[in-house]
Amino acid sequence: MASQPNGNHEQSNPDADLAQAFKDVARGERAASSLEQTLDKLEEKIQELLERAEENQRFIDNENGKGAQSSTTDTPERKNDQTTTKP
C-alpha cells in the first residue's frame, strides 16, 4: 500500500471498492452481451449453411433418381461395404 505524506498507510475505502466492483461487473455484462450477440449471428449463419446443404443434397438425390428412396436404404453395394468394413 502507498504511504501517505504523514507516514500512515492508505486505508481502503469500502465505498470506493464497492463502486469499482459494480463498474467491473457492468463492464463484464457488456462484454458478455456483445459476445452473445456475436454468437447468435454465428448460429444463424451456421443454420443457413446447414439448410443450404440439405437443399443441395435433396437436389443431388433427385437428380440421381433417389428422390423417393431414403439415403439410409441398404443397397447390395452398401451391404457389401458394411460387411467388408466390419472386423
N, C-alpha and C positions, 0 to 999 in steps of 0.2 A: 504494500500500500504506500502511496505517496505521503511524504511528510509535509505537514503544514509549516508555514514560516515559524510558528512558535514551537515547533518540535512535536506537536501532537500528530498522531496518525489520523488520516482522513477516515471518518466513520461512514459506513454505507447508509444511504438514505432509503428506507424501505419503500417510500412512495415513489422515488425515482426508479428503484429496481422493479417495482410492480408496473410502472408506466413503460419501462423498457421491455418487460416481458410481454405486455399487451401489444406493443409495436412489433415485436418479433413474431408473435402469433398471427397478427394481421398480415405481416409480410409473407409468412408461411401459407396462410389461407389464400392469398392472391396467387402465389406460385402454384399451389395445388389446383386452384380453379383454372389457371392458364393451362396447366398440364392436362387437366381433364378435358378441356375444350379441344386441345390438340389430339388427344386420344380418341375423342368422339369423331372428329373429322377423319382420322386414320381408319377407324372402324367402318365408317360409311364408305370410304374408298375400297376397303377390302371386300365389303359386301357387294359393291357394284362389280368388282372384278370377278367374284365368285358367280354372280348372276350371269355375267357375260360368258364366263367359261362354261356354265351349264347350258346356256343357249347355243353356244358353239358346238358343244358335244351333242346336243339334240339334233342340230343341223347336220353334223357329220353322220350321226346314226341314221337319219332319214335319207341322206344321200347314199349311204351304203346299203339301204334296204332293211335296216334294223329297227325302223320306227315302231313296229308292232311288237318286237321282241325286247325282253329285258336284257340289259347288258350282263346280268348275272346268270343267264341261262347257260347251262353246261352244254357245249357242243362237243362232238367227238374229239376235236382238236384240243379243246380246253381240258377234257378229261385226261387225255394223254399227257398234256403238260403238267397236270396236277399229280399224276401218278409218277412221272419221272422226277419231279422235284421233291417228292417225299423220300426220306431215307430208307 
